[in-house]
Amino acid sequence: MKNMKIIIAFVLVAVVGAAVAGGAVWYMSKGGDEHAEESKDSKDSKKKPKKEEKKKSELPPKYLTVDKVVVMLRHEPGENVTHYLSADLVVATDAKREKETKENLPMLRSVAVKTLSNLPMASARVMTIDQFAAELNKSFDHAFDEEGREKPFDEVMIGKLIVE
């Protein structure tokens, strides 16, 4: 009899837990969006309007390759071994901006070399592909902002990466 009560208690806890989890998933996917938008609108009305987000092109994507980037990574103090990083970069753009992107490939390669060669081996060893891509995209955004031009591509992706 005592075991039956314990089993019933566990079943009830499991059912309540599943209901709470299901409610949380529903709230985060559907119900939370409306509340989040309302609170966001009230906060935005108090602040200055933000810079309009750049939208990705609605045309089918075109992918261009940047020449292989090979850089020597920074040495740690007291380290005698030389480490290298090799990356194949892929630029996502559209047919309308493809020519302009091709004209900028040498500059993109130069910015990639500058960005990747500043990494120490300790950092490069633990970074994920997404982190490398994010660093490169941030550098490309900064380079185009400095020149006062719009970036002629959506993003740069890593095709291949070797760190040794």
C-alpha positions in Angstrom: 0.0 0.0 0.0 2.8 2.3 0.9 4.6 1.6 -2.5 1.3 2.4 -4.3 1.1 5.8 -2.7 4.7 6.6 -3.7 4.1 5.5 -7.3 1.0 7.6 -7.5 2.9 10.6 -6.1 5.7 10.2 -8.7 3.2 9.9 -11.5 1.4 13.1 -10.3 4.7 14.9 -10.1 5.6 13.8 -13.6 2.3 14.9 -15.0 2.4 18.3 -13.4 6.1 18.7 -14.5 5.1 17.8 -18.1 2.2 20.3 -18.0 4.5 23.0 -16.7 7.1 22.2 -19.4 4.5 22.2 -22.1 3.1 25.5 -20.9 6.5 27.0 -20.9 7.2 25.8 -24.4 3.9 27.2 -25.6 4.5 30.5 -23.9 8.0 30.9 -25.3 6.9 30.0 -28.8 3.5 31.7 -29.1 2.1 33.4 -26.0 5.4 35.2 -25.1 5.8 36.9 -28.5 2.8 39.1 -27.9 3.9 40.2 -24.5 7.5 40.7 -25.6 6.3 42.9 -28.5 4.2 45.0 -26.2 7.0 45.6 -23.7 9.4 46.2 -26.5 7.1 48.8 -28.1 6.7 50.6 -24.8 10.5 50.6 -24.2 11.2 51.7 -27.8 8.8 54.7 -27.5 11.0 56.0 -24.7 14.3 55.6 -26.6 15.5 57.1 -29.8 14.7 55.1 -32.9 17.3 52.5 -33.6 19.2 52.2 -36.8 17.1 50.1 -39.2 18.2 46.5 -39.4 19.7 45.5 -42.8 17.5 42.9 -44.4 18.9 40.0 -46.3 18.2 39.9 -50.0 15.1 38.1 -51.2 16.9 37.0 -54.4 18.4 33.5 -54.5 21.8 33.4 -52.8 25.1 33.3 -54.8 28.2 32.0 -53.1 31.7 33.3 -53.9 34.9 32.0 -52.6 37.7 34.1 -51.2 41.3 33.0 -52.0 42.7 30.7 -49.3 43.7 32.7 -46.2 46.8 31.4 -44.4 48.2 33.3 -41.4 50.7 32.8 -38.7 49.0 33.0 -35.3 50.5 35.2 -32.5 53.0 33.7 -30.2 52.4 33.4 -26.5 55.2 34.7 -24.3 58.0 32.2 -24.1 56.6 30.0 -26.9 59.0 28.9 -29.6 56.6 26.9 -31.8 55.0 28.6 -34.8 51.3 28.0 -35.3 49.3 28.6 -38.5 45.7 29.0 -39.4 44.3 28.2 -42.9 40.8 29.1 -43.8 38.7 28.9 -47.0 36.0 31.6 -46.9 32.7 31.7 -48.7 30.8 35.0 -49.2 27.0 34.8 -49.5 25.5 37.5 -51.7 22.8 37.8 -54.4 22.9 38.2 -58.2 22.3 41.9 -58.0 25.4 42.5 -55.8 27.6 39.7 -57.1 29.8 42.0 -59.3 30.4 44.5 -56.5 31.2 41.6 -54.2 33.7 40.2 -56.7 35.4 43.6 -57.0 35.8 43.6 -53.2 37.3 40.1 -52.8 40.9 41.4 -52.4 39.8 43.8 -49.7 37.9 41.0 -48.0 40.9 38.7 -48.0 43.0 41.5 -46.5 40.6 42.2 -43.7 40.4 38.4 -43.0 44.2 38.2 -42.8 44.3 41.1 -40.4 41.6 39.7 -38.2 42.8 36.1 -38.1 46.5 36.9 -37.6 45.7 38.9 -34.4 44.4 35.7 -32.8 46.7 33.9 -30.3 46.9 30.1 -30.6 45.2 29.7 -27.2 42.1 31.5 -28.5 42.1 30.0 -31.9 42.3 26.4 -30.5 39.1 26.7 -28.5 37.0 28.8 -30.9 34.1 27.2 -32.9 33.5 27.8 -36.6 30.6 30.1 -35.7 32.9 32.2 -33.5 35.4 32.5 -36.3 32.7 33.5 -38.7 31.2 36.0 -36.2 34.7 37.6 -35.7 35.2 37.9 -39.5 31.7 39.3 -40.1 32.2 41.9 -37.3 35.5 42.9 -38.9 33.9 43.2 -42.4 31.1 45.3 -40.9 33.6 47.6 -39.3 35.7 47.9 -42.5 32.7 48.9 -44.6 31.4 51.3 -41.9 34.8 53.0 -41.8 34.6 53.6 -45.6 31.0 54.7 -45.3 29.8 52.0 -47.7 27.2 49.3 -47.5 28.4 45.8 -47.4 27.8 44.1 -50.8 27.2 40.7 -49.2 25.1 39.2 -46.5 27.7 37.2 -44.6 31.0 35.4 -44.7 31.1 31.7 -43.9 33.9 29.3 -43.2 34.3 26.6 -45.9 37.3 24.9 -44.3 39.4 25.7 -41.3 42.7 24.2 -40.2 44.5 25.4 -37.0 47.9 23.8 -36.3 
